[in-house]
Amino acid sequence: MRSLTAPELLGAWEAGHPHAAPGRALALLCSAWPEHSPGELARLPVGVRDSLLLALREATFGSRLVGLVPCPACGEQVELAFGVEDVRVAPVSPPPEVLSVDQEGHAVRFRLPDSRDLAAVMARSGGHGQRSLLSRCVVEASREGTLMDAGALPDGVVRAVAEAMEAADPQARVELATTCPACGHGWAATFDIAEFFWREVEAWAQRTLREVDALARLYGWSEERILAMSPWKRQRYLELAGA
Ligand SMILES: [Zn+2]
């Protein structure tokens, strides 16, 4: 896995910013894997997508991850510092295209959620997250051999389907055991690489644009030329100019 170059990162930032989280993650993947069509990348199961994002993040910004999460008990911002290896799950490769669950007289055939499903569920206001995601992914549901609507599946079967999805695509859900230093509360904090990586890209892009702006004003260089320089060299020029 190679690192994204400065022009590629800025391009992905520009392409992703009008979109919600699933579209942003796709913009990063499209930039790193131009040989695959956006449609192909959008159909990757979420956990497979997240493995790629994690590898891309490691190649681009390194393997250390530092973030803040609010303590659910007292609200204190708790720092989480960990390595890519702490959140990387060994892949169940390749995840099956269609899975099935047989429970409480119900038979359900379903596929794993992908970026299209996440985007559709997010776009629906007040959608019942897990249920609408599941309904989109059910290929066929039946009770005692009679076809039925996925929306009418009992809660126990819905849970079994969700568990089977998680087992087949484990990177889609990552939790970190966390303890609040202020109140001692312990909980499992969810880590979302798509959201985390995008926030970093955004901060990096803002910083880089400021550098391009300052150097272009000072020396009249093009964006292309400034981006081709290493960050280290850009800093040296900015220092020399007293900017
Ligand atoms: Zn706390």
Residues whose N, C-alpha, C, O or C-beta is under 5 A from the ligand:
A	BS01	ZN	C71 A73 C74 G75 E76 C180 A182 C183 G184 H185
